[in-house]
Amino acid sequence: MITHTRRSALSLTILGSFVLLAVFNPGAGAHLPRAIDLANNAADLVATATEAAQSPQVVSPNIDAPLIVTVESGDTLMSLLQQQGIGAGQAQNAIDALKRQWDPRELRIGQELLMRLDQSGIKEIRLSPAIDHEVVLARGENGSFGASAEARNLIHVPVRVAGTIHSSLFEAATAAGLPQSVLSDVIHAFSYDVDFQREVQPGDQFEVMFDQMVEDKSGKVMGTGNIAVASLILSGKPITLYRYAPAGGLPDFYTPTGSSVKKALLRTPVDGARISSSFGQRHHPILGYTRMHQGVDFAVPSGTPIYASGDATVASAGWSNGYGNMVVLRHQGGYSTAYGHMSRIASGMKPGTHVRQGAVIGFVGMTGLATGPHLHYEVRINDKPTNPLSVHMPPGQKLEGREFTLFQKQQQSVDQRLASIRTNKPVASN
């Protein structure tokens, strides 16, 4: 399979070599016209080679030798085609045909395109805008292009990833092969009740079962599906969460007793955070004196998204002296939260705007009085600052009646499937 193009160029030293051979050859004075002819021929040869070098050639004339092209920053579909030696006219015709099935502006960095080229140019292009289908462009016998969307037959294959934590859940789960998208969901689900900085210790364990989306025909893994169950064993105490979608509601994670893990507020409104300064009296690193620190500082890289810790209305959004760029949200029950030192505030954050829990409201920075990138996070109850790590969060929804019965049936099925993976004994699908 070809993954690049070859280009040839002739060194300009060829011209100098021909001239030297002609001029400094003994008796050259009697054959100066011959020397000039040699020089002219050499110049023509160099010009031809230079032109060839500047006009990349298609090196995949064989339809059985597909070319894989990976999109990089700054690439467009037009530029990618022209890099393979496709003329602007044919490239535009191909793009116009693709537009009937896919918007070329959705081309993303890291995306792969499979191209089949022959001496007439584009024969076929295949790309995957989503895991459940691919778009195919093909050249017909009359030279025109047609595009179609081909659905993939995907099967859901349950996968178990487990391990022991030595330093952090993030490092242990990544080393065990848990996909980053799944790990992010796991951390988010447990973040309502688990303080990942203080409660996770070396020797603790984790276990996750989730679906992999596998193409039935090729067996190729196309992506990840939903988490079915996730567990943490912290200091010998197990915490298990099941994903469940109640009738008429959105999917959420529930404890074995049917209580939603979702609380009114998140304890940690950024992913992968490390506490750099706690709530309480402290010596201010810039002002140089001791004063009350009314929130918690989470050290994370600049540009990290900041999430609304709960459903709320924007109370204020803008510059706030030592806090730099700051957003304050008002929640029900007299709760409010504040987010300071943002590099920038997300668009649409204006007083009176309603936001949902988990919505991006800004990005980590170090504006205002800050010595490094971090989020200053405050929780206020009736406008009185409270330690975000110790405040009692109101409980979430609890499943009852028939809904709880259905949840228990699903929970039993998930437990059986997880046990079968542990022991490599198949269990029939429900």
N, C-alpha and C positions, 0 to 999 in steps of 0.2 A: 504494500500500500504506500503510495507516494504522499509525503507530507510536506514537500517544499518544491521550489522551482530552482533550476540551474541557469546561471547567466555567464556568458564567456566574454572576455575582452582581451585585445591584443596590446601588449605594451608598446608605448610610443618609442621605446628604444630600438624597435625594428627599423624604423625610418633612419635613425642615426647609424645603425649597422650597415644598411645598404649604401648610404652616402659615403661612409668611411671606406668601405670596400672598393667603391668606384673611384674616389678621389685620390686615395693614397696607394692605389695599386701601381706598381712600376709601369711607366708608359702611359699614365693616365692623361698626360697633356695631349697625347695624340688621339685619345678616345673620350674627350670631354662630353660630346653629345651622348655617348653610351652611358656615361656616369649620370647625366641629367635624366635619361630615360629610366635608369634604375631607380633614381630618387623619386621620379614621378610615379612609377609603379608601386614603390613602397608606400608613398603617400596615399595612393588609391586603396592599397591593402589595409592601411591603418584606418582610413575613413570608413571602409566597409565593416571592419571589426568593431569600430566605435559605435557605428549605427546599430549593429547587431546587439552590442552590449546594452545600449539604451532602449532596445525594444525587446522586453522579456518574452521568451518563447514558451508556449504551452508544452509541457514535458509529459503530459498524460494522454497521448493519442490513443491509448488502448482503453476501451470501455471497461475492461476487467481490472483496471488499475485505478481505483477511486482515490481521490485526493481529499484529505481531511484538512480543513482550514479552521483555525481557532481565532475567534474575534479578540482583538486587543484594543486598548484604549485609543480612541481617535478613528477607529475603522468604521467605514460605512460599507454597505453591500456593494455599491458602485466601486469603491476603492479596492475591495477584496477581489472582485471580478477582474478589474483592470490589472491587478498585480499578477494574475494568472495569464495575462496576454489577451484577454477578451476585449474587443473593441467597444468603444462607448455606445455605439448604436445597438449592437446585440445585447450588451449589458443592460441598457435601458429597457429594451423590449422584454427581457427576462424579468426585470424588476416590476414592470407594469403588469405582467402576468401574475407574478407572486402577490401583488397587492389585492387580488381578488380573494385570496385566502388568508393573507397575513400582512400586517403592517411592518414594512422594513425598518421603520423608526423604532421598533421594539427590539432591534438587534442589541444584545447585551454582551458585555465583556465576559469572556470564557466560553461563550456559546460555540458549538462546533457545527460546521457545515460540511456535508459530504458532497463533493463535486465529481462528476464524471465528464471528462472533456475528450474531444476527438479533434481531428484536423479542421472540422468546421466550427469549432468553438464549444459552446455549452451543449452537452448532451442531456445531463440531468443534475439537479440539485436537490438534496434532502436536508431538512432541518427540523428540529423539535421545539416548537414554541411552548409546549407543555408535555408532561410525561404521558398523557393519555392519547396523544396523537402526534403525527408528523405531517409536514407539508412537503409535497413533492412537485417539483417543476420538471417538465420533460419537453424536449424538442420533437415536434412532429415531422413527418416526411416532407412536408412543404416548407419547413424551416420555422414555422410559427411555434410559439410556446403555449403550453397549457399547464395550469396548476390545480392540484387537488389536495384535499385533506384526507389522510388515511388514519382511521382509528386503530389504536393498539388494544389488543385483548390483554388486559392486565389482571393478574391474580394477586390476592393479598396473602402474603406468607408471613406468619408470626415469627418474630426473631427475639431471642432473649440475650441481653447483655448484662453481666453482673461483675462485681469486683470488690476489692478491699481498698479503702481510702487510706493513703499514706500522708498526704499533705492537704489536698483539697478534693472536693467532689469533681470539680472541673477537670483537674489533671488526671484523676483516676478513671473517670468515664471516657475521656478522650483517648487515653492509653488503651482502654478496653475495646475501643472501636465504636463507641456510641456516636452516631451522627450529630453534628453540631445543632441542627434544627431540633432534634429530639431532646438533646441535653438542655437547650434553652427552655423548652416547654416543661421539662422536669424541674429545673431550678425555679421557674415561675410558679409552678403548682405548689411546691413546698415552701416558697418564700413567705407565704402568709403566716406560717407557724414555726418555721425553722430559722434561727439566726445562724447563717452559714459561717460567720466569723467566730462565734463563741461555742456553738453547740456541736460542730463537726470535729471529731477527734481522730487521730491515727488509730487504725484498727476498726473503725466503723465500716459498714458495708452498704452497697446499693444493688438494686436489681430492677431492670426495666424490660417489659415486653411490649413491642410495638410491631406494626405491620411494615413490611417491605413491599413495594410495588414492583412486581416482576413481570416482564413481557412473556406471555405464554409460549410464543413461537420460538424465541431465541434463548429464553432463560436469563436475559440481561436484567440486572437491577436498574430500574428507571428512577426510583426515588423512595421516599419514606411516606408512610401513612400515619395513622393516629396511634397514640399510646393507648394501650389497653389497661395496664396496671404498672405502677411504679412504687418501689419500697425503699425505705432507708432504715437501717438499724443503727441508732445513735446511742452509744454507751449501753448497749444491750437492749434498748427499747425499740421495738419495730413500729414504723409509721407506714401505713399502706394506703394508697390512693387509687381509685378506679375512675376511668373516664366513662361518663354516662350522659345521655341526652334525654331529659324528661319530655313527655308529650307537650308539644307546643312551646318548648323552651330551647335554649342554646346548650350545647355540650359543656360540661364542667367536670371538675374532679371532686369525688365524694369519698368520705371515709367509709369503712365497712358498715358503720351504723347508719349511713345515708345522709350525713351532714356535709353540706358543701364546704369546701376549703376556702371558698372565696369570702373574704371579709370586706368590711366597708372600706378599709385602707390597706395598702401594701406597706410592709415594714421597710422594704428596700426598693425604691423606685428606679434603680439602675441595675443592669446585669454585671456580674463579675466584680462586685464592689469590695473594697477593703476599707474598713473603718480607720481613718487617719486621725480623727479627733472626736471624742465622746461628748455627751451632754454634761454640762456642769461648769464649775469654776475652772478657768485655765489661764495660763500666761499667753497673751495674744502675741503671735510671732512677728507682727508688723508694728502694732501700736506700742508694744514693749511693757504693758502692765497687765495685771490680772483682772479679769472681768468674767461675767457669766456667759458661757457659750450655750445659746438657746436651742441648739439643734445638734445634729450628728453630721460629720463630714465623711463622705465616701470618696476615696481616692480611686479614680478611674481615668483612662486616657481621654484627652481632649477630643471632643466630637462624639463621645458615647451618647446615644439617645437617652433622654430622661422621660419617664412615664408618669402620667397622672396616677397618683396612688389610689384614687377612687373616683366614682362618678361625682361631678362637681360643676360649679359655675365659676368662671374666671373672675376673681375679684380685682386683680391688677396684673399688669404685664408691662415691664419696662425697666428703666434704670432706677436703682435704689441705693445710692451712696456706696457704702462699703460692701454691700451685697452684690454690686455690679448688676448685670442683667438678671432680673428676678421675676418669677411668676408666683402669685398667691391664688390658691383655689379654696372655695368655700364648699363644704360638704354638708350633708344632713346631720342633725343631732348636735349642732354647735361645734363641729369639727372644722378645722381649716388646716391647710398645709402650705408651706412656702419652700421655694426652690431657688437657691442663689448661685452666683458666680457663673452663670451660663455663658458659653461662647456666643450663642445666639438663641433667640426665642423662636419657636416654630411659628410658621405663618398661620394667621387666623386667631392667634391668642389675643383677644381683646376683651375688656370688661363686659360681662354679661353673656359671653359665649359658653355654651354647655359642652363639656368634654366627658368621655367615658373612661372608666378605669382602664389603664394600659395604653391610652392614647399618647403619642409623642408630643410633649409640650415644649421641648427645647433640647439643647445639646450641651454637654459638659464643657466647661472652660475654666478660666481663671481671671474673670473680670472683677473689678472692685479690689478689695483688700484680700488678696490671695497670693500665696507663695508658690503655688503649683496647681495644676488642673484637678479639680474635685467638685463634687456637688455638696452644697450646704443644704441640709434637709431639716425642716422644722414641722412638728405637729403641734397644733394649738387647740385647746378645748376651751370654748367660750373666750377666745383670744388670749388664753394663758398658755405659754410654752410648756410642753410636756415631753419627757424623754420618749422619742419614737420607738426605742427598743423595749420599753417596759409598759407602754400604754396598752390597756386592754381593748382589743378590737372587737366590735360587735360581731356576733356570729352570723353565718350565712344561712342560706335556705336549707331546710331539712325535708327529705322525702318522707311522705306518709301514705298510708292506705295502699291502694292498688299500685301506685307509682313505686312505693318502696318494695312491694312484692316483685314487680318486674325488675327492679334494680338487683334484688337478691338473686334472681334467676340468672341474670347476666353475670353477676359476680361469681356465681358457682361455675358457670361455663368458662369464664376467664381463668379461674383457679385450676380447673381441670386441664385446660390447654397449656398453662404454664407448667404444671406438673409433668405433662407429657413431654414437653421440650427438655425439662431437666433430666428425665429418664430415657429420652429418645424413644418413647412409646407413642405411636400415632393415636389421635383421638378424632372421631368423626366430627365434621363441621356441623353447626346447627343451622 
